[in-house]
Amino acid sequence: MALKIMLKSATAAIGLLSGAQAALAADEITVGYFLEWPMPFQYAKAMGTYEEALGIPINWVSFDTGTAMSAAMAAGDVQISVSQGIPPFVVATSAGQDLKVVDVAVSYSENDNCVVASALEIDKTNAKEIEGKKVGVPIGTAAHFGFLEQMNHFGVDMSTLEIVDMAPPDGAAAFAQGNLDMVCGWGGALRRMKEHGNVLLTGAEKEELGILVFDATTVPAEFAAAEPELLAKFLKVTADANAMWNAGEMKDEMLPVIAKDSGMALEDTEATIATFVFPSVDDQLGEKWLGGGAQSFMLGVANVFKDAGSIPTILDTYETAVDIEPLTAASGM
């Protein structure tokens, strides 16, 4: 399957690059981010706040995938990746790349879920009736992990399900045509899925079960060790931008700037960012996130990937893949 090939290719590429030393240059840094993924940090990016706080030039480089971010960090071309997905991060670290999660960039549990066909009239009160049904799931992704955890929570006998490996856009199309009883995905595809069904659990309800869907700011371990103050300052600017957005008073000013920087129409930006949550620094450092929840979630994702045959080996623990010192330092600035 395409995802399996992609993950194995990414693992191989990281293995080849793992001997490369990160290019540490305190006089400038390169930061990776995604277009069409609107976040408050982009307001600070557009306003030059990062450069002002760090006192050095920043090269902002957009990426299409988190796996490409991992490869760029392995090659020493990127020092900080904003909003890297946890699945590609897990793939990279499982392959031996020494990366660190240094903050929770965005939580989007409401933007990644499974949907049951409306005609079945199945919800969380009778979820076991999913047994015997046909489900479209993108195997080896966070959506797959969430699906497995939800089915386990509801006590659904997985052996009774017909599971089809489908990318979210394909799953949404098949679901609309009535060819699937349940389908899992994210983003625009998830919005289309919801036109024909309902979720079993909300994002908040999933989080209560430890089913987290989030991206992280990630860095090579070597960079975190060599430039701790620089990294803390970067995270402080990000935290301030998130706090500004969360407060609400500046949204009308921030949104057009974020939309332009994201390369998106204003209404699309507003619809997308409405499904995002930007945890405060205190929340990030708590047990739910970097105090233990994120590490457990990464191990769960790794096990899903390994069981799916997408990666050959995983780490015994992902505790060492998280470094809270820069964010802790940022909180005191």
C-alpha positions in Angstrom: 0.0 0.0 0.0 1.1 3.5 -0.7 1.4 4.6 3.0 3.5 1.6 3.9 5.9 2.3 1.0 6.1 5.9 2.0 6.9 5.2 5.6 9.5 2.6 4.8 11.1 5.0 2.3 11.2 7.7 4.9 12.7 5.3 7.4 15.4 4.3 4.9 16.1 7.9 4.0 16.5 8.8 7.7 18.8 5.9 8.2 21.1 7.2 5.5 21.0 10.7 6.9 21.4 9.7 10.6 25.1 10.2 10.5 24.8 13.8 9.3 25.6 16.5 11.9 23.1 19.3 12.3 24.4 22.6 10.9 24.3 24.7 14.0 24.6 28.4 13.2 23.8 30.8 16.0 23.9 33.7 13.5 20.8 32.4 11.7 18.4 29.4 11.8 16.0 27.7 9.3 12.5 26.9 10.5 10.1 24.5 8.7 6.3 24.9 8.6 3.3 24.0 6.6 1.2 26.1 4.2 -2.6 25.7 4.4 -2.3 24.8 8.1 -3.2 28.1 9.8 -1.8 28.8 13.3 -1.2 31.9 15.5 2.6 31.6 15.2 2.2 32.8 11.7 1.0 36.2 12.9 4.3 36.6 14.8 6.1 35.2 11.8 4.6 37.8 9.5 5.2 40.6 11.9 8.9 39.8 12.3 8.5 39.1 16.1 10.6 36.0 16.0 13.6 37.8 14.5 13.2 40.6 16.9 13.2 38.2 19.9 16.0 36.0 18.7 18.1 38.8 17.3 19.1 36.7 14.2 17.6 36.1 10.7 15.2 33.2 10.3 14.8 31.3 7.0 11.2 30.1 6.8 10.8 27.1 4.6 7.5 25.4 3.8 7.1 21.6 3.6 4.4 19.3 2.2 4.9 16.4 4.7 6.3 15.7 8.1 8.5 13.0 6.7 10.2 15.7 4.6 10.7 17.8 7.8 12.4 14.8 9.4 14.8 14.3 6.5 15.6 18.0 6.4 16.5 18.0 10.1 18.6 14.9 9.7 20.5 16.6 6.9 21.1 19.7 9.1 19.1 21.9 6.8 16.4 22.7 9.3 16.8 23.5 13.0 13.2 23.8 14.1 10.0 22.2 12.6 6.7 23.8 13.6 3.7 21.6 13.8 5.3 18.3 12.7 2.8 15.5 12.9 3.4 12.8 15.5 3.2 9.9 13.1 6.2 11.0 11.0 8.0 12.0 14.2 7.5 8.5 15.5 8.7 7.0 12.3 11.9 9.1 12.4 12.7 8.4 16.0 11.9 4.8 15.7 14.4 4.6 12.9 17.1 6.1 15.1 16.9 9.8 14.4 17.6 11.9 17.5 14.7 14.3 17.5 13.0 16.0 20.4 9.4 17.2 20.9 9.7 20.6 22.6 6.1 21.8 22.6 2.6 20.9 21.6 2.0 23.0 18.5 -1.7 22.3 18.0 -4.3 19.8 19.2 -7.0 18.9 16.6 -9.0 16.0 18.1 -12.1 17.4 16.5 -10.3 17.4 13.1 -9.5 13.6 13.1 -12.2 11.1 13.8 -14.4 8.2 12.6 -17.9 8.7 11.3 -20.8 6.2 11.3 -23.4 6.3 8.5 -26.6 8.1 9.6 -28.9 5.3 8.4 -27.4 2.9 10.9 -28.5 5.1 13.9 -25.4 4.0 15.8 -23.8 6.3 18.4 -21.8 5.9 21.7 -24.8 4.3 23.4 -25.0 1.3 21.1 -21.5 1.3 19.5 -21.2 -2.5 19.6 -23.6 -2.6 16.7 -20.7 -1.6 14.5 -19.7 -5.3 14.7 -20.1 -7.0 11.3 -19.8 -3.7 9.4 -17.5 -2.4 6.7 -15.0 0.3 7.7 -12.7 2.5 5.7 -9.5 3.4 7.6 -6.2 4.9 6.5 -3.9 2.2 7.9 -0.8 3.3 9.9 -2.0 6.8 10.7 -3.2 8.6 13.8 -6.7 8.1 12.6 -6.1 4.3 12.5 -4.8 4.5 16.1 -7.9 6.5 17.2 -10.1 4.0 15.5 -8.5 1.0 17.3 -8.7 2.8 20.6 -12.3 3.7 20.2 -13.2 0.2 19.2 -11.4 -1.2 22.2 -13.2 1.3 24.5 -16.6 0.2 23.2 -15.6 -3.5 23.3 -16.2 -4.1 19.6 -15.0 -7.5 18.3 -12.5 -6.4 15.7 -12.6 -9.8 14.0 -16.1 -9.2 12.8 -15.2 -6.0 10.9 -14.3 -5.7 7.2 -11.5 -3.1 7.3 -10.5 -1.5 4.0 -7.3 0.6 3.8 -8.5 3.9 2.3 -7.0 7.4 2.3 -9.5 10.0 3.8 -10.6 11.5 0.4 -11.3 8.1 -1.0 -13.0 7.0 2.1 -15.2 10.1 2.1 -16.2 9.4 -1.5 -17.0 5.8 -0.8 -19.0 6.7 2.3 -21.0 9.3 0.4 -21.9 6.6 -2.1 -23.1 4.2 0.7 -20.3 1.7 0.2 -19.0 2.0 3.8 -20.7 1.8 7.1 -18.0 3.7 8.9 -15.1 5.7 7.8 -12.1 7.5 9.4 -10.1 10.6 8.4 -9.3 14.2 9.0 -9.5 17.7 7.6 -11.7 18.5 4.6 -12.4 14.8 4.0 -13.7 14.5 7.6 -16.1 17.5 7.0 -17.5 15.7 4.0 -17.8 12.4 5.9 -19.9 14.2 8.6 -22.4 15.2 5.9 -23.5 11.6 5.8 -23.0 10.4 9.4 -22.0 11.1 13.0 -19.0 10.6 15.2 -19.1 8.2 18.1 -17.0 10.4 20.4 -16.2 14.1 20.3 -12.6 15.3 20.4 -12.9 16.1 24.1 -14.3 12.7 24.9 -11.5 11.0 22.9 -8.9 13.0 24.8 -10.4 11.8 28.1 -9.5 8.3 26.9 -6.0 9.3 26.1 -6.6 9.5 22.3 -4.6 12.6 21.4 -4.4 14.1 18.0 -1.7 16.7 17.9 1.3 18.2 16.1 4.5 19.2 17.9 7.4 21.6 17.5 10.4 19.4 17.0 14.1 19.9 16.8 17.3 17.8 16.4 18.6 16.9 19.9 21.9 18.5 18.9 20.3 21.8 18.3 18.4 21.8 21.6 21.6 21.0 23.5 23.7 23.7 21.6 21.2 26.5 21.6 18.9 26.2 24.6 18.3 29.9 25.1 17.6 30.5 21.4 15.1 27.7 21.4 13.4 28.9 24.6 13.0 32.4 23.1 11.5 30.9 20.0 9.0 28.9 22.0 8.2 32.0 24.1 7.2 33.9 21.0 5.0 31.0 19.9 3.4 30.8 23.3 2.6 34.5 23.3 1.0 34.3 19.9 -1.1 31.4 21.0 -2.1 33.2 24.2 -3.1 36.3 22.1 -5.2 34.1 19.8 -6.8 32.3 22.7 -7.7 35.5 24.5 -9.9 36.4 21.5 -9.6 40.2 21.4 -7.0 40.1 18.6 -8.6 37.5 16.3 -10.0 40.0 13.8 -6.6 41.5 13.3 -4.7 38.2 13.4 -6.9 36.1 11.1 -6.3 38.0 7.8 -2.5 37.9 8.5 -2.6 34.2 9.3 -4.7 33.5 6.2 -2.3 35.3 3.9 0.7 33.6 5.4 -1.0 30.2 5.1 -1.9 30.8 1.4 -5.6 30.3 2.2 -8.9 32.2 1.7 -10.1 34.0 4.8 -13.2 31.8 5.2 -11.3 28.6 4.7 -8.7 29.7 7.3 -11.5 30.6 9.8 -13.2 27.2 9.3 -9.9 25.3 9.7 -8.5 27.1 12.7 -11.9 26.8 14.5 -11.2 23.0 14.8 -7.8 23.7 16.4 -6.8 24.0 20.1 -3.6 25.7 21.1 -2.8 24.5 24.7 -1.2 27.0 27.1 2.3 26.4 28.3 1.0 25.3 31.7 -1.3 22.8 30.0 1.5 21.5 27.8 3.7 20.9 30.8 0.9 19.0 32.6 0.3 15.3 32.7 -2.1 15.2 29.8 0.5 16.4 27.4 4.3 16.6 27.8 4.1 15.3 31.4 3.4 11.8 30.2 0.3 11.7 27.9 2.2 12.6 24.7 4.9 9.9 25.4 2.2 7.2 25.9 0.4 8.3 22.8 3.6 8.1 20.7 4.2 4.5 22.0 0.6 3.7 21.0 1.1 5.1 17.5 4.4 3.3 17.2 2.7 0.0 18.0 0.0 0.6 15.4 2.6 1.3 12.8 4.6 -1.8 13.7 1.6 -4.1 13.8 0.6 -2.7 10.3 4.0 -3.6 9.0 4.8 0.1 8.2 8.0 0.3 10.3 10.2 -2.7 11.4 11.1 -1.7 14.9 10.0 0.8 17.6 11.5 2.2 20.8 10.8 0.6 24.1 9.7 4.1 25.4 9.4 7.6 23.8 10.1 9.3 27.1 13.5 10.5 25.8 11.9 11.8 22.7 10.4 14.7 24.7 12.5 17.6 26.1 10.5 20.0 28.4 13.5 22.1 29.4 13.2 24.7 26.6 9.5 25.2 27.2 10.0 25.4 31.0 12.6 28.0 30.4 10.2 29.9 28.1 7.5 29.9 30.7 9.9 31.9 33.0 10.7 34.5 30.4 
